Amino acid sequence: MTTYLDLHCHSVASDDSRATVEQYLKFINVLRKRGYTIDGIVLTEHRMFDFDVDYSQLASQYGVLVLKGAELDTCFGHMLVYNITRGLAKDIDFGDVKMDGRELIKAARHHGGYVVPAHPGRFGIGLVEYIDQGEAFDDVSIVERVNAGSKPEENERAEALCLSTGYLGTAGSDAHLASHIGRAVTEFKANIRSEPELVDALLSGEFRPIYIEETAAVPVG
């Protein structure tokens, strides 16, 4: 079983996005009609997580898996957090834009979650910047290798980082507009239906980052 997920996108719940979740799901079905394969998305709203928001009805209506995570600001750049529990939300102030990234990584793992540094090659704020300054990140083993919202040279920096360190790489659209959803996805060799299963799939290492065009040869449906 293979699952194709866009691991990085923002709805109107994020302050800089203009897309609703339903608009994303509608556009995913447009992509499917064009012959592309995408099974679901992970909403990674900026600096927040709402336990009370339930997208299961919309997900069922459009046949698209909708999982929830967050993109948090840290002293070492932006980080994508998956499988957020109430314990993690209690231990971490999601609104703290200067939080210690290393502590976030440790706290997430303690509570059964997982952290992936976002767009590490992005100039000024990516993980590459901090590594170049001499910082070490022993707890990092996966980074966002392909970010469809980044410049080509920024993704090239992320690719070079993975090649030099052995980091595994994920992919996401970083969509803020409906038509940008799914531009890059992560191909998992697992059947993922929940946030804990997403973490298990990341820990397995059985995944790869691809652009949506690479799914065109995959049988749809």
C-alpha positions as CSV (number, residue, x, y, z in Angstrom):
1,M,0.0,0.0,0.0
2,T,1.3,3.4,-0.9
3,T,0.0,6.8,0.4
4,Y,0.7,10.2,-1.1
5,L,0.5,13.0,1.3
6,D,1.1,16.8,1.1
7,L,2.8,17.3,4.4
8,H,2.8,21.1,4.5
9,C,-0.1,23.4,3.8
10,H,-2.0,26.3,5.4
11,S,-5.7,27.2,5.5
12,V,-7.3,30.5,6.4
13,A,-6.7,29.5,10.0
14,S,-3.1,30.7,9.3
15,D,-2.8,34.4,9.1
16,D,-1.3,34.5,5.6
17,S,-3.4,32.0,3.7
18,R,-6.5,32.6,1.6
19,A,-7.6,29.0,1.1
20,T,-10.3,27.1,3.0
21,V,-9.9,23.4,3.7
22,E,-12.9,22.7,1.5
23,Q,-11.3,24.6,-1.4
24,Y,-8.1,22.5,-1.0
25,L,-10.2,19.3,-1.1
26,K,-12.1,20.4,-4.2
27,F,-8.8,21.2,-6.0
28,I,-7.4,17.8,-5.0
29,N,-10.2,16.2,-6.9
30,V,-9.4,18.4,-9.9
31,L,-5.9,17.1,-9.7
32,R,-7.2,13.5,-9.6
33,K,-9.2,14.1,-12.7
34,R,-6.0,15.3,-14.4
35,G,-4.5,11.9,-13.6
36,Y,-2.5,12.8,-10.5
37,T,-2.5,10.8,-7.3
38,I,-2.9,12.5,-3.9
39,D,-4.5,10.7,-0.9
40,G,-4.4,13.5,1.7
41,I,-3.0,16.5,3.3
42,V,-1.6,17.6,6.6
43,L,-2.7,21.0,7.7
44,T,0.2,22.7,9.4
45,E,-1.2,26.0,10.6
46,H,1.3,28.7,11.8
47,R,2.0,28.8,15.5
48,M,-1.2,27.1,16.6
49,F,-3.2,23.9,16.9
50,D,-6.9,23.6,17.5
51,F,-8.0,20.3,19.1
52,D,-11.7,21.1,18.6
53,V,-11.6,21.5,14.8
54,D,-12.8,18.3,13.1
55,Y,-12.5,17.9,9.3
56,S,-13.7,14.3,9.2
57,Q,-17.0,15.2,7.5
58,L,-15.4,17.2,4.8
59,A,-12.7,14.5,4.4
60,S,-15.4,11.9,3.9
61,Q,-17.4,14.1,1.5
62,Y,-14.4,14.7,-0.8
63,G,-12.6,11.4,-0.3
64,V,-9.4,13.1,0.9
65,L,-7.6,12.3,4.1
66,V,-7.2,15.4,6.3
67,L,-4.6,15.2,9.1
68,K,-3.6,18.1,11.4
69,G,-0.2,19.3,12.5
70,A,1.5,22.7,13.0
71,E,4.3,24.8,11.7
72,L,6.1,26.4,14.6
73,D,8.7,29.2,14.7
74,T,11.9,28.3,16.7
75,C,15.3,29.9,17.3
76,F,16.5,27.5,14.5
77,G,13.9,28.2,11.9
78,H,10.4,26.8,11.2
79,M,9.6,23.3,12.1
80,L,6.7,21.0,11.1
81,V,5.2,19.1,14.0
82,Y,3.1,15.9,13.4
83,N,0.8,14.0,15.8
84,I,0.3,16.8,18.3
85,T,-1.1,15.6,21.6
86,R,-2.5,17.6,24.5
87,G,0.6,16.7,26.5
88,L,2.8,18.3,23.9
89,A,0.6,21.3,23.7
90,K,0.8,21.7,27.5
91,D,4.6,21.5,27.5
92,I,5.2,23.8,24.5
93,D,4.0,27.4,24.0
94,F,3.1,27.2,20.3
95,G,3.0,31.0,20.1
96,D,6.6,31.4,21.2
97,V,8.5,32.4,18.1
98,K,11.9,32.1,19.8
99,M,11.4,28.6,21.3
100,D,14.4,26.3,21.4
101,G,14.1,24.0,18.4
102,R,16.1,21.2,19.9
103,E,13.7,21.2,23.0
104,L,10.7,21.1,20.6
105,I,12.1,18.1,18.8
106,K,12.7,16.3,22.1
107,A,9.3,17.2,23.5
108,A,7.5,16.0,20.4
109,R,9.2,12.6,20.5
110,H,8.5,12.3,24.2
111,H,4.8,12.7,23.5
112,G,4.7,10.4,20.4
113,G,5.0,13.2,17.8
114,Y,7.6,14.0,15.3
115,V,9.3,17.2,14.1
116,V,10.6,17.9,10.6
117,P,12.5,21.1,9.9
118,A,10.6,23.0,7.2
119,H,12.3,24.4,4.0
120,P,15.8,24.0,5.4
121,G,17.4,25.6,2.4
122,R,15.4,28.8,2.6
123,F,17.7,31.8,2.8
124,G,17.8,33.5,6.1
125,I,15.6,31.1,8.1
126,G,16.4,27.6,7.0
127,L,18.3,25.0,9.0
128,V,21.2,25.2,6.5
129,E,21.8,28.7,7.8
130,Y,22.3,27.5,11.4
131,I,24.4,24.5,10.4
132,D,26.7,26.9,8.4
133,Q,27.0,28.9,11.7
134,G,28.3,25.8,13.4
135,E,25.2,24.5,15.1
136,A,24.7,20.7,15.3
137,F,21.4,18.9,15.3
138,D,21.9,15.4,16.5
139,D,18.2,14.7,16.9
140,V,17.4,15.6,13.3
141,S,17.2,12.8,10.8
142,I,14.5,14.0,8.4
143,V,14.0,17.4,6.8
144,E,11.6,18.9,4.2
145,R,13.7,18.2,1.1
146,V,11.2,19.5,-1.4
147,N,9.1,22.6,-0.6
148,A,7.0,23.7,-3.6
149,G,6.8,27.2,-2.2
150,S,10.6,27.7,-2.1
151,K,12.9,29.0,-4.8
152,P,14.7,26.3,-6.9
153,E,18.0,27.2,-5.4
154,E,16.6,26.9,-1.9
155,N,15.4,23.3,-2.7
156,E,18.9,22.7,-4.2
157,R,20.4,23.7,-0.8
158,A,18.0,21.3,1.0
159,E,19.0,18.5,-1.4
160,A,22.6,19.2,-0.8
161,L,22.0,19.1,2.9
162,C,20.4,15.7,2.7
163,L,23.2,14.4,0.5
164,S,25.9,15.6,2.9
165,T,24.3,14.5,6.1
166,G,22.3,11.4,5.1
167,Y,19.0,13.1,6.2
168,L,15.9,11.6,4.7
169,G,13.6,14.1,3.0
170,T,9.9,14.8,2.8
171,A,7.9,17.0,0.5
172,G,5.0,19.5,0.8
173,S,3.4,22.2,-1.2
174,D,3.5,24.9,1.5
175,A,0.3,26.0,-0.1
176,H,-1.5,29.2,0.9
177,L,-3.7,29.2,-2.2
178,A,-6.1,26.5,-3.3
179,S,-4.4,26.0,-6.6
180,H,-1.1,25.4,-5.0
181,I,-2.2,22.3,-3.0
182,G,-0.4,19.0,-3.8
183,R,2.4,20.5,-5.9
184,A,4.8,18.3,-4.0
185,V,3.9,15.2,-2.0
186,T,5.6,12.6,0.1
187,E,5.2,9.0,-1.2
188,F,5.0,6.6,1.7
189,K,5.2,2.8,1.5
190,A,2.4,2.5,4.1
191,N,-1.3,2.9,4.5
192,I,-1.7,6.1,6.6
193,R,-5.0,7.0,8.1
194,S,-4.1,8.9,11.2
195,E,-1.5,11.2,12.8
196,P,0.1,8.3,14.8
197,E,0.4,6.2,11.7
198,L,2.1,9.2,9.9
199,V,4.7,9.2,12.7
200,D,5.2,5.5,12.3
201,A,5.7,5.9,8.6
202,L,8.2,8.7,9.1
203,L,10.1,6.5,11.6
204,S,10.2,3.6,9.1
205,G,12.2,5.7,6.7
206,E,10.1,4.2,3.8
207,F,9.2,7.4,1.9
208,R,10.5,9.8,-0.7
209,P,9.7,13.4,-1.7
210,I,8.3,13.9,-5.2
211,Y,6.5,16.5,-7.3
212,I,2.9,15.8,-8.2
213,E,3.8,15.2,-11.9
214,E,5.7,12.1,-10.8
215,T,2.4,10.5,-9.6
216,A,0.8,10.7,-13.1
217,A,1.8,7.1,-14.0
218,V,0.2,5.8,-10.8
219,P,-3.2,4.2,-11.4
220,V,-5.9,6.4,-9.9
221,G,-8.6,5.1,-7.6
